[in-house]
Amino acid sequence: MLTSASGFAQIGGIEDSVNDVSDTIRTIFPIILGVIFLVGFLFNAGHFFGENADLKKGITRVLVFVLIAGAVVGIFTYLITIVV
């Protein structure tokens, strides 16, 4: 009886720490994603402006970037929901 009670207490402590880490990641992740989008736009901005502007190439690269970032967000959101 005492052995199982101490085992449950250890699992409860792990769940609390996992919840704390999960909450921290949930608050930081949108900021990190925004910075990634900003950097991605700045790298692709050269395709929209300047002498050698290529609108089709710029739009294609931005769409690929958005699809990859969307997949990462989807996978991350799924993993956060199945934790604990």
Helices and strands as residue ranges (DSSP letters): H 2-44, G 45-47, H 55-82
